[in-house]
Amino acid sequence: QVQLVESGGGLVQAGGSLRLSCAASGRTFGSYQMGWFRQAPGKEREFVATISYNGGNTYYADSVKGRFTISRDNAKNTVYLQMISLKPEDTAVYYCAASSQFARVVNVYDYDDWGQGTQVTVSS
């Protein structure tokens, strides 16, 4: 099990940027595929981005391609989500998650551990 704590959320205007961080604790962080998900009020939690255990491969939801960048620093036990050109529809609680799988994972049920979430609000 890995413990995850997100930070960096906040209120920004459309077109602005935010950088989310997910601090992990646990001996096996470097072996996890990491992902970011988001959930808006009244909607299901949806996939945003994922990154392989060594950071070599990334995959993004179509809605964020070209705007969001996921990265990780295993030495710091941290995964990041750099968000630019934010839109009001990006407003959601953003969750960091860890999966024990070693393949592209884009489903909520593929992830084992979750952070508490951080709120991102984008005003128009």
NUTORDO-310678 format. One line per 8 residues: for each residue x, y, z of C-alpha. Coordinates in Angstrom, 1 decimal, padded with zeros to 4 digits, m for minus. Layout:
N
X:Y:Z; ...
This chain:
124
000.0:000.0:000.0; 001.1:003.5:m000.8; m000.3:006.6:000.9; m001.0:009.6:m001.4; m001.6:013.2:m000.6; m002.5:015.7:m003.3; m001.8:019.4:m003.2; m001.7:022.5:m005.5
m005.4:022.9:m006.3; m007.1:026.2:m006.2; m009.1:028.8:m008.1; m007.9:030.1:m011.4; m009.4:031.9:m014.4; m009.9:030.2:m017.7; m006.6:030.1:m019.5; m004.6:029.9:m016.4
m002.3:027.2:m015.0; m001.9:025.1:m012.0; 000.5:022.4:m010.9; m000.8:019.6:m008.8; 001.5:017.5:m006.7; 001.0:014.1:m005.2; 003.3:013.1:m002.4; 003.6:009.4:m001.8
004.8:007.4:001.1; 005.7:003.8:000.9; 008.5:001.5:m000.1; 007.0:000.5:m003.4; 006.2:003.8:m005.0; 008.7:003.2:m007.8; 006.9:000.1:m008.8; 003.5:001.7:m009.3
001.8:003.0:m012.3; 000.4:006.4:m011.3; m002.6:008.2:m012.5; m004.7:011.3:m012.1; m008.4:011.3:m012.1; m011.0:014.0:m011.6; m014.6:014.1:m010.5; m017.0:017.0:m010.9
m020.2:017.3:m008.9; m022.9:014.8:m010.0; m020.5:013.1:m012.4; m018.5:009.9:m012.3; m014.8:009.9:m011.6; m013.0:010.1:m014.9; m009.5:009.4:m016.1; m007.1:012.3:m016.8
m003.6:010.9:m017.2; m001.3:008.1:m016.3; 002.4:007.5:m016.2; 004.4:004.3:m016.1; 006.5:003.3:m013.1; 009.7:004.7:m014.5; 008.1:007.8:m016.1; 008.9:006.5:m019.6
005.3:006.3:m020.9; 002.4:008.6:m020.5; m001.2:008.6:m021.7; m003.9:011.3:m021.5; m007.6:011.6:m021.9; m008.5:013.4:m025.1; m010.0:016.2:m023.2; m006.6:017.2:m021.7
m004.1:016.3:m024.4; m001.8:019.1:m025.2; m002.8:021.0:m022.0; m001.8:018.7:m019.1; 001.5:017.0:m018.5; 002.0:014.2:m016.0; 005.4:013.5:m014.6; 007.0:011.8:m011.7
010.2:011.9:m009.6; 010.6:008.6:m007.9; 013.5:009.9:m005.9; 011.1:012.3:m004.3; 008.2:009.9:m004.2; 006.1:012.5:m006.1; 003.9:012.6:m009.1; 002.9:015.9:m010.8
000.2:017.2:m013.0; 001.0:020.4:m014.8; m002.1:022.0:m016.2; m002.2:024.9:m018.6; m004.9:026.6:m020.7; m007.4:025.6:m018.1; m011.1:025.6:m019.0; m014.2:025.8:m016.8
m015.0:022.2:m017.7; m011.7:021.2:m016.0; m013.3:022.2:m012.7; m013.3:019.1:m010.4; m011.7:017.4:m007.5; m008.5:015.9:m008.7; m007.3:012.6:m007.3; m003.9:010.9:m007.5
m004.0:007.2:m007.6; m001.6:004.2:m007.7; m001.9:001.0:m009.6; 000.0:m002.2:m009.2; m000.4:m002.9:m012.9; 002.4:m002.4:m015.4; 000.3:m001.5:m018.4; m001.7:001.5:m019.5
m004.6:001.8:m017.0; m007.4:004.3:m017.4; m010.1:002.8:m015.3; m010.9:003.7:m011.7; m011.1:000.0:m010.7; m007.5:m000.6:m012.0; m006.1:001.6:m009.2; m005.5:000.4:m005.7
m004.7:003.5:m003.6; m006.1:007.0:m003.8; m005.3:010.3:m002.3; m007.9:012.5:m000.7; m008.3:014.8:m003.7; m007.6:018.5:m004.3; m010.1:021.0:m005.6; m009.5:022.7:m008.9
m011.9:025.5:m009.9; m011.7:027.3:m013.2; m013.8:030.4:m013.6; m014.9:031.7:m017.0
